[in-house]
Amino acid sequence: METIQEVKAIQVLDSRGNPTLKVYVRTESQRGWAIVPSGASTGVHEAMELRDDKKPYHGKGVEKAVETINNIISKELIGIPVTEQFKIDGTMIDLDKTENKSKLGGNAMIGVSLATARAAAAAQGEELYEYIAGLYGNKDRLSLPVPLANVINGGKHAGNSLKFQEFMIIPRRVSSFAEATRSIAETYHVLKELIRERYGGTATAVGDEGGFAPPIKSPQEALALIEEAVHKAGYNRVIALGMDVAASTFLVDGKYDLGMPLSPDELIRYYEQLLDKHNVKSIEDPFGEDDLSAWTKIMERLGKKRKIQIVGDDLTVTSEPRVRMAAGKGMCNAMILKTNQVGTLTEAIAAAKAAESSGWEIIVSHRSGDTEDPFIADLAVGIGASQIKLGAPCRAERTSKYNRLLEIESHLSKKDYAGKKLKF
């Protein structure tokens, strides 16, 4: 059995040009690696990143986290069998001893955790998704997730005045991930031409996640534009729409500021108006992460009555206790899974299992400040997630995930695409 011989980190850059960590875990004969992403719109309950707060990189350097891995975490892990993922993650959790990973840093811990999984997969001669499936108990249920592609950006992901953060296309009614990718790419290019014609060439600049950021002010305008592109591309029977509202970012004194302050009930009515006019099937973070009564109301009115996917992200932050809390109070029917929100692969798996046991959909997700590391592609297949947020088919940190999933699909003898099983 191969054991951990070395854990090492260096400082590299993410897709926004900010520092992040690349971590290596070496055994007697193998080496695993991982690069840690970072979010712009983060929930208050997420694991804390360890940053330098010094002059280099405007305070965003991660040399503290590098030193933590190289001088503290590594000493605790050397000699542990690399395939003992839960023990390795548990050792770091015990060493940190804080609720939000503020001692070691959530970014340091998740880097080590994911690099360990890659090294373990290599040591066992498995693909990464196969190894994760073994951890999750999912080897007989491998499937390709439905991609959610962010094609128009707003909020903290763009420089326009659009308050909602993401407008996504969701290719449900196709038979493979390859077909889903094609439908996304073709629609994306049609949308680009529509934007160029309507708003000028400069409006085709893209936001953090590869989606366009034209001078659009209202969600109605964004949804209508996307639906026009979907129709022109010939996919109106295939593609549904989704929104990541990121409502916490415009919550002010208990009201939601969309040009005028809206109460939670008024905001639900606004969502209902959008649903009446547009083929929106998924709404992520429709309210602030602690506006709990509003979440229960929207699940009753939209999740249950209209069969809309109500997705927790800032609400659930890939935390098993918060998933169980939200499920117990009937607040949503799907969750976003981001490993760096919680700090270890073990804890992310626990959150996913809690969501699955509650009958929720699981949506593995990238971050706005992402990297060329395609780990989440293997993660989504390994745990059998029904969906994956990838951003637009643009920029290498996004396309690397699409390309890895296309590669995985080519490996599988049974090409099972999760779109057939979605509840919406």
C-alpha positions, 0 to 999 in steps of 0.5 A: 500500500502506497503512503504519502511521502511528500506534500508540497504547495506553490503559489500560481494564478487563477483565471482572474490573475489572482494568486491561488495554490497548486498542491502536489501529493507524492507517494512512492511511485505516483504523484497527484496534484490540484489547483484551488479555485476561488469565488467572487460571490461567496456565502458568509458560511463558507470556509475561509481562505488563507490570504497574506494581506500584504502588499504583493498581489494587493493583499491576495497572495497565498504564501501563508497557505503555502507555508501552512501546507509545506511546514504544518499539514505535510508533517501530519500526513507523511506516512499515511496510506494515500487511499485513506481519504477520510483519515487524511481529511479528518487529520486536517480537520482535527488539526484546524479545529475551527468551524470555518477552517480559519486556522489552516485555511479552507484553500490550503485544506481543499488543495491537499484533499483533492491532490490526495484523491488524484494520487490515490487514484493513480496508485490504484490504477484508476481514473479519478472519477472511478476512485471518487465513485468508490469513495461515494459508493457509486460505481454502478451508477456512473452517468454524465451530468447535464451542463448548466452554461452561463451565457449572460453574466451580471452581478459580481461576474460582470461590469454591467448593471444587471443585478442577477448574476447568471443566466444559463442554458440547460440542454436537457432533452438530448441523449449524450453529453457530447450532444449537450456540448454541441447545443451549448456551443452552437447557441452561444455563437448565435447569441454572440451574433445577436448581441453584436447586431443589437448592442455593437461589437464591444458588447460581446466581451465576456465576464468571469465565467465566459458569458457575455456581459452586454449593457442589459438592465433587466432579467426580462431582456436577458431571458428574451435574448437567450430564448431568441438565440435558442430558437435561432439555433434550433434548440427550443425543444431541447434547452431550458433556462436557469438563473443564479440570482445571487440575491444576497448581493442586492439584499439591503435592510431586509429588502431586495434592491432591483431598482426599487426595494422589494419584500420577499413576497414581492420578489416571489411575485416577480419570479412568477412573472418571469416564469409566466413569460420564459422557459425558466426551470431552475432558480439558484439563490433566490433569497439571501442565505439567512432569509430562511422563511422566504426560502420556505415560501418559494419552495411552496409556491414555485418548487412544489406547485410549478416543479421549478428547481430551487437551488441552494448555494449561499444557503447550503455552502456544501455543508452537511448540517446546513443541507440537513437544516434546509431539507428539514425546513423544506427550503429547496430541492437542489444544492450546489456542490463546491468543494472549496466552500467546505474545505475537504473532499470528505465533507463535500461527499457528506453534504452530497449524501445528505442532499441525495437522501433528501431527494435533492438534485446535486449540481457540482460547480466551478467558481468564478475564479477558476483554473485549468484543473478539471477535477470537478468533471470527475467529481460530478461523474463519480458521485452521480451528480445530475448537473454541473455548472461549467460556465460558457464554452469559452476560456480554457479554465471552462473548456477544460471541464467540458473537454474532460467530460467528453473524454470521460464519456468516451471511456464509458461503455454505457453512455448514460446522460442524466438529462433523461432523469431530471425532474423538471 
